[in-house]
């Protein structure tokens, strides 16, 4: 009988496949729905935080048109490096 040890730690993520920044955005239609999405991206050269926020919001609304008039409850955009 042979025994194999289970891997107890997750493999290191491949950061080359991730963007330079990590984002989280929560949108809410009060009393109806809320949606939180997250991901990584590399902003365009010269892009501002506001430009990037609008790009992310447009991305979410493109996939969920009912959120086009939703309130922003939370937004975070930070370096993806630890």
Backbone bond lengths (Angstrom), bond angles and torsions (degrees), N, CA, C in turn:
res aa  C-N    CA-C-N  psi(-1)  N-CA   C-N-CA  omega(-1)  CA-C   N-CA-C  phi
1 X - - - 1.451 - - 1.519 108.73 -
2 X 1.315 116.39 131.11 1.468 120.63 177.61 1.520 109.41 -112.40
3 X 1.310 114.90 151.70 1.457 121.12 179.67 1.519 108.52 -125.34
4 X 1.309 116.29 136.17 1.463 120.51 175.99 1.512 108.64 -109.92
5 X 1.320 115.67 139.66 1.459 120.24 176.92 1.520 109.39 -81.44
6 X 1.314 116.75 133.06 1.466 120.97 176.90 1.521 109.16 -77.65
7 X 1.298 115.99 145.24 1.460 120.43 176.19 1.528 108.21 -74.03
8 X 1.320 117.03 126.27 1.454 119.99 -176.03 1.519 113.41 -101.56
9 X 1.309 117.32 -6.93 1.464 119.73 177.88 1.519 109.18 -121.34
10 X 1.309 114.81 146.25 1.462 119.65 179.25 1.524 109.16 -72.85
11 X 1.324 116.90 145.21 1.461 118.51 176.83 1.520 110.30 -65.26
12 X 1.309 115.65 151.06 1.469 120.16 179.52 1.521 109.48 -62.92
13 X 1.342 117.17 136.94 1.465 119.13 178.92 1.525 111.07 -68.15
14 X 1.297 115.91 151.06 1.461 121.75 177.50 1.522 107.98 -86.28
15 X 1.335 116.90 94.66 1.461 120.89 -175.50 1.520 112.80 -66.52
16 X 1.322 117.50 -18.68 1.457 119.32 178.02 1.525 111.08 -65.07
17 X 1.338 117.12 -21.05 1.454 121.30 -179.76 1.525 112.06 -95.00
18 X 1.325 116.89 -0.06 1.456 120.76 -178.62 1.522 109.41 -109.87
19 X 1.337 115.30 159.06 1.452 120.05 177.41 1.516 111.96 -76.10
20 X 1.304 115.90 172.48 1.462 121.47 -178.65 1.525 112.76 -74.90
21 X 1.341 117.13 -17.12 1.462 122.09 -178.09 1.527 111.03 -130.30
22 X 1.326 115.10 148.84 1.460 122.24 175.81 1.526 107.27 -109.58
23 X 1.332 116.72 139.57 1.467 120.58 -179.24 1.528 110.94 -131.88
24 X 1.336 114.32 153.37 1.464 123.29 173.16 1.524 106.17 -138.62
25 X 1.324 117.17 131.96 1.462 121.66 178.92 1.532 109.03 -137.94
26 X 1.330 115.57 128.44 1.460 121.59 175.25 1.518 108.45 -115.52
27 X 1.331 115.88 126.24 1.453 123.08 176.32 1.523 108.12 -116.14
28 X 1.346 116.11 146.88 1.464 119.81 -178.19 1.520 111.47 -140.02
29 X 1.309 114.55 136.75 1.457 122.66 166.86 1.524 104.38 -105.12
30 X 1.343 117.92 101.72 1.470 121.00 -172.32 1.534 112.83 -49.55
31 X 1.324 114.06 130.01 1.454 120.55 178.72 1.513 114.77 77.38
32 X 1.327 117.22 -5.57 1.473 119.56 -177.45 1.512 113.00 -117.24
33 X 1.319 116.99 -55.69 1.458 119.95 -177.35 1.514 111.08 -165.67
34 X 1.306 115.06 160.45 1.459 120.99 169.93 1.522 107.33 -139.46
35 X 1.301 115.87 155.67 1.456 121.22 -179.45 1.514 109.24 -143.36
36 X 1.318 115.45 131.20 1.459 121.69 174.74 1.513 107.48 -117.14
37 X 1.323 115.67 128.56 1.461 120.91 176.08 1.511 108.38 -130.15
38 X 1.328 116.11 159.97 1.451 121.09 -179.72 1.518 109.34 -150.50
39 X 1.314 115.32 163.07 1.453 120.24 178.21 1.512 110.61 177.56
40 X 1.315 114.87 -169.60 1.457 120.72 176.57 1.519 108.54 -124.70
41 X 1.307 115.33 156.28 1.461 121.67 177.13 1.511 109.14 -159.27
42 X 1.316 114.56 163.47 1.457 121.44 171.54 1.522 105.94 -118.20
43 X 1.345 117.04 111.03 1.466 119.71 -178.37 1.534 111.40 -62.00
44 X 1.315 115.29 152.00 1.458 120.76 176.62 1.529 109.94 -63.50
45 X 1.301 116.45 151.60 1.458 120.86 177.46 1.526 109.13 -57.33
46 X 1.314 116.83 128.39 1.459 121.78 179.98 1.518 114.76 85.31
47 X 1.328 117.84 -3.48 1.466 120.55 -179.87 1.523 109.97 -68.91
48 X 1.319 115.52 145.21 1.459 120.89 176.04 1.522 109.45 -94.99
49 X 1.315 115.23 170.46 1.473 120.03 174.97 1.529 109.50 -60.29
50 X 1.342 116.90 -40.06 1.467 121.55 179.81 1.534 110.82 -64.59
51 X 1.334 117.14 -43.98 1.468 120.53 177.33 1.527 110.48 -57.29
52 X 1.316 115.71 -44.31 1.451 121.42 -178.14 1.525 111.24 -66.81
53 X 1.334 116.19 -41.21 1.471 120.72 175.56 1.527 110.32 -57.22
54 X 1.336 117.24 -48.36 1.470 120.29 -179.28 1.521 111.58 -62.73
55 X 1.339 117.35 -39.22 1.465 120.47 177.92 1.529 110.90 -62.16
56 X 1.323 116.90 -43.70 1.464 121.13 -179.99 1.522 110.24 -65.42
57 X 1.324 116.61 -43.99 1.474 120.49 -179.73 1.531 110.35 -61.83
58 X 1.335 116.61 -44.12 1.468 120.56 177.47 1.529 111.07 -61.05
59 X 1.321 116.58 -39.46 1.464 121.35 178.39 1.529 110.75 -60.73
60 X 1.329 116.71 -45.53 1.462 120.27 -179.18 1.527 110.68 -67.41
61 X 1.322 117.24 -43.99 1.469 121.10 -179.01 1.529 110.67 -65.90
62 X 1.324 118.38 -33.28 1.470 120.43 177.98 1.528 110.69 -60.91
63 X 1.321 116.63 -34.60 1.459 120.67 178.92 1.523 113.76 -87.61
64 X 1.335 116.12 -17.06 1.468 122.57 -178.38 1.527 108.98 -141.17
65 X 1.331 118.86 74.34 1.465 121.61 -174.24 1.531 114.47 -54.91
66 X 1.329 117.58 -27.09 1.465 119.87 179.44 1.530 111.82 -64.02
67 X 1.323 118.15 -15.72 1.465 121.66 179.27 1.533 113.13 -89.10
68 X 1.312 117.65 6.80 1.471 120.20 -176.13 1.528 113.26 -60.82
69 X 1.335 118.09 -26.27 1.468 120.67 179.10 1.532 111.74 -110.34
70 X 1.329 116.99 15.16 1.466 120.98 -176.51 1.522 111.83 -71.43
71 X 1.324 114.30 153.68 1.465 121.77 174.75 1.522 109.33 -82.32
72 X 1.322 115.78 145.53 1.461 120.99 173.81 1.525 107.21 -84.50
73 X 1.319 116.07 120.28 1.458 121.79 179.70 1.528 110.09 -97.31
74 X 1.331 116.76 -35.81 1.462 120.81 -177.58 1.512 109.36 -152.76
75 X 1.342 116.57 139.76 1.454 122.24 173.62 1.513 108.55 -145.22
76 X 1.323 115.99 130.88 1.463 121.02 175.02 1.519 107.82 -137.45
77 X 1.311 115.16 138.47 1.464 122.76 176.63 1.520 106.34 -140.83
78 X 1.321 116.12 114.88 1.457 120.70 -175.47 1.529 110.37 -138.37
79 X 1.305 115.34 160.09 1.450 121.14 173.98 1.521 109.43 -55.55
80 X 1.306 117.26 140.99 1.457 121.83 -179.72 1.526 111.93 -86.49
81 X 1.292 118.48 4.19 1.460 123.21 178.23 1.519 110.13 -92.39
82 X 1.305 117.56 141.62 1.459 122.23 174.74 1.508 109.80 -97.01
